[in-house]
C-alpha cells in the first residue's frame, strides 16, 4: 500500500482526480484552504495528503475498504441480535 504524502497547490483540489494522468488516480484527503502573504498580496493555497495510484491499486484499495465495512456491519448485527453491549 502506498503512503500518503503532502501536496500543496494554488488551485482547488478534489478528493479524487482521474483526469490528470490517464490510467492513474490521485487520491486526496484532509484538504485545507490556507491564505498566505506573498510579497504583500494574499493568495489562497490548498494543502492535503495525497497518493498517486494506478487504477488497479485504487480498485484493490476500494475492495479492501468494502470488505472491512461488510465485516464491521456483520459484527454489529451480531451484537444487536445478542441484545447489545452490556
N, C-alpha and C positions, 0 to 999 in steps of 0.2 A: 504494500500500500504506500502511495506517495505521501510525502509530508507536506503540510501547509507552509507557505512562506508569505512574507509581507509584500503587498503590491501597493503602489501609490500612483494616482493618475489625476490629470486635470479634467478628465471627462467623467461623467456619471457612470458608475459601474453597475453591472447586473449580476445576479447570483449565478446565472448560467449563460455562457456565451458559446454558441455553436457555429457562429459565422466567421470569427476572426481567423481561424485555422481549420480548413476543411479536414474532416476525419478526426478531429480532436474536440475536446470540451474544456473550457476554462470554468472551473467551479470556484465560486467565491462565497465567503461568509463573513459575518461581523463587519459589514460595510459601514464606515462612518464618514461623515462630511466634516471637513475642517476648513476654517478660514485662516489664511496665513498672510502675512505682510511681506510683500516683495517690493523693496525699494519704494515704500510709501503707498503702494497700491494693495488693496485687499483682494486676494484671489481665493477661490474655492478649490480645494483638492479633496480627493476621496482616497481613503486608505482601507485596506481589507486584508484578510488572509485568502490565499488562492492556491489552487492546484491545477496543473496542466495535465490532462488525461487524454488517452486515446478513447474513442467511442467504446471500445471493448472494455477498457478499465472502468469507465464510468458505468456501463451496464452491469458489470460484475459488482461494483460497489452498491448500486441501487438494489440488486438482488439480495445481497447480504443484509442491507438495511430492512428490506421487506421481510426476509426470513426472521430477523430479530424481532420485528414488530409482531409478526404472527405468533412467535413463541411467547412474547410478553402477554398478548391477548389470551392465549390458551392458559397461561399461568394464572392470570387474573380471573378468568372464567371459573377455573378450578377452585380458587379461593372463595369466590362468591357462592358457588354451589355447596361448598363445605360450611357455609354460614359466616363467612367473613373472617377477619383477623381479630383475635381476642388479646 
